[in-house]
């Protein structure tokens, strides 16, 4: 496991949120996500994702990165099991809710207002990198995929999950084209023999509340870095 004491300290803003100095700003969709969160008192279920519990529940704790942490349920669940968690999101509103929920749960999480590509992350710095339903845009250089992979420590785990059975035409009608975004399959296609890979294209999920309740199956990639 990685030693948390070796991880770089990140700057805090006046609200106490961790942020990153000296980084070029990028178009992360902050305003759109803030608008979505502002439209409801709670967007997600408040429970950790099924696939996280199933894939990580048996692992010993270490350092973890939660990509697109939203209102913080996954990060809080990990922290409650001894993980030292860095959780990043582009929405300041989501992070404020996540921090409040962590305080109620009496756990410590490093909340970072950043997107994956502009976050200041130690290379190979996390025993677990978890990205559930991340809105990561494709780039010609496959930047998001490589950033996810590059954050995983030797012998560490990479968990990338997205919805299965997405109705592409319906999504496009709502202004969203799934083909524009990184999928678990995109990440899996870049993994070589230095990774132990498990890929499940259609796993049942059980969510009864929150914005994700309408989805019944997930695509799940769980890879372990061997060296």
N, C-alpha and C positions, 0 to 999 in steps of 0.2 A: 504493500500500500504506500501511497505517497505521504510524505510528511507535511501536514498542513502548515507547520512553522516555516517551511521553505517557500510558501506561496507569497507572491508580492502583495503588498498592501495597496488597496485602491482608495482613491479620494472619496470623501463624502460631501454631498451637497448640503445646503442649509437645513433640509428636512431630514438629514441623517441617512439618506439613500446613498448607496455606493454608486459611484460613477467613474468615468474614465477621462483623465486629462490628456491633452496632447494628441487627441485622435481627430482625424478629419470627419466632419459630420456626413452622414449618408441619409438617403431617403428611406426611412424605415417604416413609414406608415403610422407614425405616432398619433397623429391627429385622428385618423380613421379609427384606430383602436380605442383611443380615449373617448371618442364619440359613442362607440358601441358600449363601452363599459358605463359611461355616464347615463345611458338610456335605461339602466336597470340597477336595482340595489345589489343584485348578485346575478352573474351571468352563468357560472358553472355550478356543478352539483355540490361542491365543497368536500367531495370525497376523492381519495387518490384514484388514479386510473387503474382499472383491472389489470392491465398488462404490466404495469409497474409492480404491483403487489405480487403478481404471479412470477415475474422474471427476477425480481430483486429481493423478495422477502426472505429467501434462504441465504443471501450473501452476508458476509460480515461487513460492518461499516467501514467506510474510508472517506475519501473526498468525492463529492458529487457536483456535477453541473446540470442544472435544470434549464433547458433552453425553451423560451416562451412559456414562462412559469404561470402566467395569468394570475389568478387570485390566490395561488400558492398552495393548493391542496397537496400536490405531489411533494413539493419541497418540505412542507411541514411534516408529512408522513415520514420522509427520509430522516429529517432531523430528529424526530421522535424516536428513531431507531438507532441513533448514535452517529449518523452520517454528518460530516461537516459540509454544508451545502452552500453553493453559490447559485443563485437563481436570477436569471436575466429576463427582461421583458421590455418591449418598447413603449408600453403604456404606463404612465405615471399613476393613473388612477388604479389600475390593477395592482401595482406594487404597493400603493398605500393600503389597499384592502388586504393584500397578502401579509404585510407587516403587522397590521392590526390582528389578523387571525393568528399569526405566529405568537404574538404577545399573549393572546388569550390561551394558547396551547402551551405556553411557557417553554418555547424552543427558540433557538437562535439560528437565523438564516442570514447570509449575506445577500441582500437584495441589490441588484444592479440595474439601473435604468440604461439599457443598451440593447442593440440588436446583436445577433451572432457575429456579424462581420465587422462591427466596430467595437465590440467588447474587448477589453484588455485581459486576455486569458493566457495563463502559462502554457507553453507547449507541452503536450503529454502530461498535463498536470492533474488529471482527474481519474479516479478509480472507476467512476461511473459517469457517462454522459448520456442524459436522457432527454429526448425530444419527442413530445407527444403532440401530434397535430400541428406541427410548426408551419408558419406561413413564410417559408424560405423560398425566395424566387430563384429560378434557374439563372445561371450566368454562363457565358462562353467558356470560362475557365473552371466551372464546377466549384466555385469558391465555397459555397455553403457546405457541400458534401465534404470537401477537404478540411474545412474548419472543424466540422464535427469529428472526423476521423483523427485529426491532428491533436485534439484535446484529450484523447484517451491515453492513459498511462499504460506502460507495459503490464500485461496481465489484467488490464482493466476491461470494462464492459461498455459497449455502445448499444443503446436501445432507441430505435426510431420507430414510431408508430403513427399511422394515418388511417383514415376511414377507408374501408373497402366498399365496393358497390356504389360508387358515387355516380349519380346521374349527371353526365357531363352537360347535356343540353339544358337541364334545369339549372345547373350551376351557372352556365353562361347567361341564361336569362336573368340571373341575379347579379351579373357583372363579374363573375368569377370563373376563370378557366383553369381547371385542375392541372392542365398540361403545363401551365406557367410555373408550377411549384415543384419543389424537390419532394420526391416520394421515397419511402423505404427501399423500393426497388432500385432507384437511382443510386442510393448510397451503396447498396449491396453489390451493384455491378462494378464498383471500384475496389472492392475488397479482394486482396490477393491471398496467397498461401500463409501469410503471417497472421491471418485472422481465422478463428473458428466461428463459423457462421451458421445460424439457425434462421430460416426465413419461412414465415407462415403467411400465405397470401389471403387467408380468410378465416379469422378467429372470431367466434361469437363474443360480444361484449354485452354487459348488462348495466345500463345507466337509466335510472327512472326519473331523474330531475336534471334541470339545467339545459343549456343550449345544445348539448350533444346527445340528448335523449332520443332523438329521431334516428340515430345510426345504430345498426344492430351487429355490424361486423367490422373488424379492423385488419389492416395489414401490419404485421409485426416483424421487425428485424431485430435480432439480438445477436451481436457479434462480440467475441472476446479477442482482444489483441494478445497474440502469443509472444511477441518480442518487441 
